[in-house]
Amino acid sequence: MTDVWSQRADAFRESPTHREGPDLDLLVEWCEPGPEVKVLDVATGGGHVARRLREQGCTVVTVDPAPGMKADVVAPADHLPFEDGSFDVVTCRIAAHHFPDIAAAVKEMARVSNRLLVIEDNVFRGERVEEAERLRDPTHVRCYSEDEWKDVVTDAGFEVEQIEHFDRRQSVDAWLERVETPPDAAARVRELLADDIDDEGMVGLRSILLKARRSQR
Ligand SMILES: C[S@@+](CC[C@H](N)C(=O)[O-])C[C@H]1O[C@@H](n2cnc3c(N)ncnc32)[C@H](O)[C@@H]1O
């Protein structure tokens, strides 16, 4: 899986959906950024969260298991090589649906955060969409509902303060090409998502952004 992601590194660096957007703007704001703030960006991919937070004066360490993403540290979300409470804020944007054990990953992110967790991911929209996501990209594990997110974050010792949802539309062609979905699988994905694809070939995606504060140590 790590090699697959390394091969995709340029595509995710260039992807407009990842590079910018109102979701990224709000995520940065919810980090309460500033020169004294130390952030860990988990599953950094093309490094867009890190870039934006550095522009705000934060000290940011990036981590990703795929060497090709050129993060500061190569590691998966559920084994972060940092001491407890090493960071003020831990971020993780549009990646958790690839994690094999979401509870373990959130516990680990919570362990190394002293103050905030700011997480965004695609939200669960039903089994038909899940099937399409897995066909599009076999590294897809699962998306979670708002209630599931609240439970997993609360179980990790953090209190959810704010939640926002984002609807965005993007070209279904670009979405499939970014992960090089084979033609047969791509055709089935288009069938499964037919109701969500408009006349201009745009598909709807929905994400949840969540800000949570440490409630116990
Ligand atoms: C869609 S990209 C992340 C996008 C990026 N956070 C952004 O805002 O543009 C997904 C990333 O998750 C990483 N990833 C996959 N499995 C992972 C795991 N188990 N733990 C941490 N990161 C993982 C991949 O290497 C990839 O860089």
The ligand as an SDF file (V2000), in Angstrom:
LIG
                    3D

 27 29  0  0  0  0  0  0  0  0999 V2000
   -5.6220   11.6140    0.3330 C   0  0  0  0  0  0  0  0  0  0  0  0
   -4.0290   11.5410    0.9250 S   0  0  0  0  0  0  0  0  0  0  0  0
   -3.9490   12.7540    2.2200 C   0  0  0  0  0  0  0  0  0  0  0  0
   -4.2780   14.1400    1.8410 C   0  0  0  0  0  0  0  0  0  0  0  0
   -3.6250   15.2220    2.6640 C   0  0  0  0  0  0  0  0  0  0  0  0
   -3.8000   15.0460    4.0880 N   0  0  0  0  0  0  0  0  0  0  0  0
   -4.1400   16.5860    2.2160 C   0  0  0  0  0  0  0  0  0  0  0  0
   -4.7290   17.3270    3.0210 O   0  0  0  0  0  0  0  0  0  0  0  0
   -3.9570   16.9110    1.0310 O   0  0  0  0  0  0  0  0  0  0  0  0
   -4.0420   10.0860    1.9300 C   0  0  0  0  0  0  0  0  0  0  0  0
   -2.7200    9.8210    2.6440 C   0  0  0  0  0  0  0  0  0  0  0  0
   -2.9330    8.8230    3.6190 O   0  0  0  0  0  0  0  0  0  0  0  0
   -1.7310    8.1120    3.7360 C   0  0  0  0  0  0  0  0  0  0  0  0
   -2.0120    6.8460    4.4330 N   0  0  0  0  0  0  0  0  0  0  0  0
   -2.4830    5.7030    3.9270 C   0  0  0  0  0  0  0  0  0  0  0  0
   -2.5940    4.7870    4.9040 N   0  0  0  0  0  0  0  0  0  0  0  0
   -2.1880    5.3630    6.0480 C   0  0  0  0  0  0  0  0  0  0  0  0
   -2.0580    4.9410    7.4020 C   0  0  0  0  0  0  0  0  0  0  0  0
   -2.3990    3.7030    7.8000 N   0  0  0  0  0  0  0  0  0  0  0  0
   -1.5880    5.8250    8.3190 N   0  0  0  0  0  0  0  0  0  0  0  0
   -1.2770    7.0880    7.9550 C   0  0  0  0  0  0  0  0  0  0  0  0
   -1.3660    7.5320    6.6830 N   0  0  0  0  0  0  0  0  0  0  0  0
   -1.8220    6.6880    5.7470 C   0  0  0  0  0  0  0  0  0  0  0  0
   -1.2420    7.9560    2.3180 C   0  0  0  0  0  0  0  0  0  0  0  0
    0.1350    7.6410    2.2420 O   0  0  0  0  0  0  0  0  0  0  0  0
   -1.6030    9.3180    1.7410 C   0  0  0  0  0  0  0  0  0  0  0  0
   -0.5160   10.2030    1.7840 O   0  0  0  0  0  0  0  0  0  0  0  0
  1  2  1  0
  2  3  1  0
  2 10  1  0
  3  4  1  0
  4  5  1  0
  5  6  1  0
  5  7  1  0
  7  8  2  0
  7  9  1  0
 10 11  1  0
 11 12  1  0
 11 26  1  0
 12 13  1  0
 13 14  1  0
 13 24  1  0
 14 15  1  0
 14 23  1  0
 15 16  2  0
 16 17  1  0
 17 18  1  0
 17 23  2  0
 18 19  1  0
 18 20  2  0
 20 21  1  0
 21 22  2  0
 22 23  1  0
 24 25  1  0
 24 26  1  0
 26 27  1  0
M  CHG  2   2   1   9  -1
M  END
$$$$
